[in-house]
Amino acid sequence: MNGYGKAGKARRAALVILAFAIPIYGIFAQATSGGSMQGSSPGAAAVDNQRSISGSIGRINGQTVFVLSDDGTVTTVAVSSGTLILGRKLAALDSIQAGEALGVAATKGADGSLTATAINVFPPELWQRVRKGQFPMASGQVMTNAQVTSLGGGGVAGRVLSLKYEMLTASIAVPEGAEIHRSVAMKLADLKPGLKVTVRGTGNPDGSLAASFFSLDLPDR
């Protein structure tokens, strides 16, 4: 039970990062602080249909994945060439290298300092699509999507990350309890029955889902 709870917490942390990382245009949707939407009306309409589900893969039939939720609900999920499938594993802070792209959710102190609560190391396939920069989240935290800069020959000085994107620079303290994950791009063939997944995409009137992305946990080894 404790292991499952920890895995669930990790999945939710990663989903928060991805949900606030992705832009409103293209196959993903982006919500800003307070739930307001950016972009034109067509874009906002698309966001209204966005859904996220979590569960385990029941079976796979070609480009269709059947996801079984904990309450027994089965959701039919369509996978397309635009669906991004990400595998995630726990990572150590000292494994992060200069030049890598990160999504960091952080709390902001009264003095303006940032303290990370969750970090995701983006693969190139996701970095190409994410909304880059720094912006507020509906939770009150701050999201920073930027690249690690070189400090003293490495991207991490102690437990402080220094990030940069264009004119933005940020220093973010990383406490011991912060969740850190590294994501890698995967293929539909890598999905197997029984795997725990989180899926985000566009909901259809019949209850099915057109997947924008899958996220699944990889063994920590």
Legacy VTK file of the C-alpha trace (Angstrom):
# vtk DataFile Version 3.0
C-alpha trace
ASCII
DATASET POLYDATA
POINTS 221 float
0.000 0.000 0.000
2.795 2.428 0.897
4.609 1.657 -2.351
1.464 2.205 -4.367
0.808 5.497 -2.573
4.351 6.693 -3.282
4.007 5.745 -6.963
0.675 7.560 -7.143
2.214 10.681 -5.604
5.055 10.537 -8.129
2.639 10.190 -11.045
0.601 13.155 -9.819
3.752 15.269 -9.417
4.855 14.486 -12.970
1.379 15.139 -14.341
1.361 18.587 -12.692
4.648 19.427 -14.418
3.520 18.183 -17.827
0.085 19.789 -17.634
1.634 23.199 -16.978
4.538 22.735 -19.360
2.662 22.222 -22.591
1.422 25.014 -24.900
-2.169 25.658 -25.871
-1.524 25.155 -29.580
-0.794 21.833 -31.290
-1.844 18.589 -29.620
-1.482 19.882 -26.059
-3.403 22.436 -23.977
-2.136 24.907 -21.413
-4.009 26.387 -18.438
-2.724 29.524 -16.780
-3.059 30.598 -13.156
-6.639 30.759 -11.946
-7.844 28.406 -14.679
-8.044 31.075 -17.416
-6.945 29.985 -20.874
-4.504 31.545 -23.277
-4.961 31.807 -27.026
-7.897 32.185 -29.389
-11.413 30.883 -28.850
-10.809 27.706 -30.910
-7.847 26.936 -28.679
-9.876 27.530 -25.545
-12.634 25.240 -26.814
-10.088 22.487 -27.330
-8.886 22.899 -23.751
-12.424 22.351 -22.433
-12.321 18.814 -23.840
-9.008 17.920 -22.220
-9.111 14.949 -19.860
-6.581 13.073 -17.755
-7.008 9.491 -16.591
-4.834 7.139 -14.565
-4.958 3.373 -14.423
-3.410 0.229 -15.837
-3.290 -1.018 -19.412
-5.839 -3.793 -19.908
-5.091 -4.690 -23.507
-3.824 -3.183 -26.735
-5.402 -3.616 -30.166
-3.398 -1.934 -32.906
-3.498 1.827 -32.229
-6.091 1.456 -29.470
-5.209 1.062 -25.785
-7.798 0.058 -23.179
-7.042 1.653 -19.805
-8.584 0.199 -16.640
-9.122 2.712 -13.822
-9.110 1.768 -10.150
-12.917 2.030 -10.038
-13.237 -0.565 -12.795
-13.977 1.903 -15.606
-12.435 1.009 -18.962
-11.496 3.911 -21.233
-10.771 3.403 -24.914
-7.699 5.465 -25.835
-6.701 6.165 -29.431
-2.967 6.578 -30.094
-1.830 8.571 -33.140
1.492 9.558 -34.680
1.295 12.765 -32.616
0.914 10.985 -29.276
3.966 11.410 -27.068
4.711 8.383 -24.877
7.014 9.087 -21.948
8.647 6.648 -19.570
9.779 8.101 -16.237
12.150 6.957 -13.554
13.423 8.475 -10.346
16.650 10.426 -10.804
19.322 11.879 -8.541
20.040 15.598 -8.486
23.700 15.020 -9.367
22.694 13.165 -12.554
21.426 16.412 -14.087
23.865 17.837 -16.615
24.499 21.338 -17.976
22.415 21.980 -21.092
19.601 19.634 -20.125
16.047 20.984 -20.154
14.000 20.841 -16.972
10.480 21.521 -15.795
10.609 22.640 -12.155
7.573 23.258 -9.962
8.571 25.446 -7.016
7.179 27.430 -4.112
8.049 31.117 -3.925
9.245 32.594 -0.644
8.483 36.067 0.691
11.951 37.144 -0.451
11.305 35.877 -3.983
13.445 32.757 -3.595
12.279 29.520 -5.233
12.283 26.052 -3.638
11.607 23.056 -5.871
8.845 20.584 -5.049
9.069 18.487 -8.240
11.542 18.317 -11.131
11.227 16.595 -14.478
14.182 16.237 -16.863
12.711 16.628 -20.353
13.795 14.481 -23.305
14.414 16.434 -26.539
11.072 15.227 -27.965
9.171 16.950 -25.149
11.395 20.031 -24.908
10.475 20.828 -28.518
6.823 21.127 -27.493
6.811 22.659 -24.028
5.950 26.207 -23.121
9.329 27.677 -22.208
10.002 30.278 -19.551
8.532 30.903 -16.109
4.885 31.323 -15.191
2.460 30.917 -12.263
0.476 27.730 -11.714
-3.122 27.549 -10.506
-1.806 25.893 -7.329
0.088 29.082 -6.428
3.447 27.543 -7.247
5.771 28.724 -10.010
6.693 26.623 -13.055
10.100 27.126 -14.672
10.836 25.403 -17.984
14.434 26.183 -18.907
17.882 24.711 -19.457
20.541 24.077 -16.841
23.505 26.437 -17.027
27.108 25.537 -16.285
28.335 26.406 -12.804
31.797 25.362 -11.708
32.016 22.800 -14.494
28.560 21.330 -13.839
24.893 22.156 -14.011
24.288 21.832 -10.289
26.098 23.730 -7.544
25.374 22.044 -4.215
21.594 21.649 -4.135
20.843 24.793 -6.152
19.847 24.610 -9.816
20.679 27.555 -12.071
18.442 27.702 -15.129
18.300 29.942 -18.190
16.015 30.442 -21.170
16.605 33.463 -23.406
16.528 36.457 -20.995
15.219 34.418 -18.063
17.620 33.244 -15.359
16.556 31.449 -12.191
18.195 29.868 -9.166
16.095 27.211 -7.473
16.966 25.446 -4.215
16.295 21.703 -4.241
15.459 20.188 -0.836
16.057 16.507 -0.115
12.362 15.683 -0.384
11.820 17.087 -3.885
10.593 14.516 -6.440
13.054 14.251 -9.348
12.232 12.247 -12.469
13.904 11.757 -15.817
11.613 11.160 -18.803
12.503 9.304 -21.992
10.522 9.039 -25.216
9.048 5.604 -25.895
6.980 3.873 -28.586
3.551 2.264 -28.650
5.275 -1.117 -28.855
6.790 -0.437 -25.415
3.335 -0.365 -23.802
2.329 -3.686 -22.231
-0.765 -4.925 -20.353
-0.520 -4.296 -16.633
1.611 -1.151 -16.845
0.417 1.779 -14.746
-0.126 4.849 -16.930
-1.405 8.399 -16.845
-2.999 9.558 -20.084
-3.932 13.068 -21.180
-5.853 13.910 -24.319
-9.061 15.120 -25.923
-12.270 13.531 -24.679
-14.864 12.351 -27.185
-18.660 12.325 -26.678
-18.639 8.521 -26.403
-16.235 8.650 -23.462
-13.162 7.591 -25.432
-9.941 9.603 -25.407
-7.663 10.773 -28.232
-4.301 10.657 -26.461
-1.903 13.599 -26.463
0.539 11.837 -24.176
1.072 8.743 -22.058
3.261 8.754 -18.970
4.402 5.526 -17.314
6.851 4.619 -14.578
10.006 2.671 -15.411
11.898 0.455 -12.983
14.380 2.450 -10.905
17.443 0.632 -12.151
LINES 1 222
221 0 1 2 3 4 5 6 7 8 9 10 11 12 13 14 15 16 17 18 19 20 21 22 23 24 25 26 27 28 29 30 31 32 33 34 35 36 37 38 39 40 41 42 43 44 45 46 47 48 49 50 51 52 53 54 55 56 57 58 59 60 61 62 63 64 65 66 67 68 69 70 71 72 73 74 75 76 77 78 79 80 81 82 83 84 85 86 87 88 89 90 91 92 93 94 95 96 97 98 99 100 101 102 103 104 105 106 107 108 109 110 111 112 113 114 115 116 117 118 119 120 121 122 123 124 125 126 127 128 129 130 131 132 133 134 135 136 137 138 139 140 141 142 143 144 145 146 147 148 149 150 151 152 153 154 155 156 157 158 159 160 161 162 163 164 165 166 167 168 169 170 171 172 173 174 175 176 177 178 179 180 181 182 183 184 185 186 187 188 189 190 191 192 193 194 195 196 197 198 199 200 201 202 203 204 205 206 207 208 209 210 211 212 213 214 215 216 217 218 219 220
